[in-house]
Amino acid sequence: MTSEMITYICKRTVVSTKPAQAGKCNPLSVFDRLMEKNHIRIVYYFPSTRNGEPGVVTKKLRESLSHVLTCFPIVTGRLQKKDDGHWMIKCNDAGVRMVEARTQGSVEEWLKNVNRDKELMLVTWEDMFHKPYFWATFYVQLTEFEEGGLAIGFSCSHLLADPTSATMFVKAWADTTLAGTMLAPPFFHPLPPPRLGNKNPNHNPYTDLINHYKSTIDDRSPAFTNNITNYVTATLAFSGPMVQACMLDTSRPSPFEAMAGLLWVCVSKVKGMKQGLISMSICLDMRKQLGLDKGFFGNCLVYNKVHHAESLLDKSELSEAARAVGESVTKMNNERIMDLIEWLEHHDYEFPPLMNGHDLICANLEDLDPYATLFEEGFVPIRVSYYVEPVFGIGQILVLQSPPSEGPLSRMVMVTLPADELSKLCDDDLILRFNPTILMG
């Protein structure tokens, strides 16, 4: 199936049913500003609905989108620079871009042969316009399959939302479509303020985390600007029993730590590492650690370098890799994240970094629950894919929930690597020991 088989019917702007407060602006946090060079794409696949008449579903979704946008003024606003040179959102009800499309076959047939390029045709994205004030930061694409099924592609600038916020928005849209009301409204408030009472002269900031951000911000390498590597993505579905087996092999109680350790070792092997492991950073959502509401809308992902003892790798490579991941997770607590926030607030930077441009990035997206997104009663997503773009450098690993029917321990792992390396990864003996199903790639 080629792009010619997707018919793009129209592109329109959808605005909220109620105007935003006149003159209202929202500043962006230090975590927001760090993600300026990235964007997010999500694709939800839904089975056939009872109403198969073309255009009826998209009309209903378009109308409900207008209603939900009234609670998300940041989504319909536009970027503008403040006097200090930092971005803010002017809540002017300029709206989101919606693309309506149709394609041949059924959603089930599409999923049998999908790959990265085909999947990204289902989610519109346009890079920042040279006049940002006229550029939409959020996009929706509705693609109806002629023989049944629907794909909803959602994309946004990472400057304004992380995967948690993006998933929350689509869930709010679905709730509004299904029940006419939003079950979990968003909260737009800043990150926790600097600790004014933190005057303890013996307090030592967590320098490992700060130094990781400092090195990323200070890196002026132009490598990503002319990157021509052909990256491809594979989705590996690990069953609950296989994830549990990996947890036992690594002596780790966390599915993420076990999966991250496994992929770290295997990716290092396919990249030709004879001893030791390649450089890797983990990426975790810090809402809980910072005491933020689940509905906090914005960026709350934090990156941390994973350090390992090379002297121990020959003895138990997989176990040591997972242990190192677990140690990095443990170190990301409230006090250390506040140290980072305060350092970022006091060390301004002229040019935003590319946070996923150097290390192998392994992001824990297990807490997302996209399968709770119901636009129509009884029709749950049959698959959901996430992309944090662009991908440069070593590659990217996203650890996600599987559909609930697969069991609580099952995981889907989306791996993005150069094409030749990904092919080797899918044939790696250690990966094959845990018998993943390759859903895409």
HUBEL-V935341 format. One record per helix or strand. SS is the DSSP state (A for helix, B for strand). FROM is the first residue (numbers start at 1). TO is the last residue. Records with the same first field share a line. If there is no record, write none. Layout:
SS=FROM-TO / FROM-TO
//
This chain:
A=3-5 / 30-34 / 56-71 / 73-76 / 107-112 / 116-120 / 132-134 / 163-179 / 207-218 / 223-226 / 240-250 / 255-270 / 310-313 / 317-331 / 334-346 / 370-372 / 404-406 / 419-426 / 429-433
B=6-14 / 25-27 / 39-46 / 78-81 / 87-90 / 96-103 / 138-145 / 150-157 / 187-187 / 231-238 / 280-285 / 296-296 / 301-305 / 360-365 / 381-389 / 395-401 / 411-418 / 437-440
//
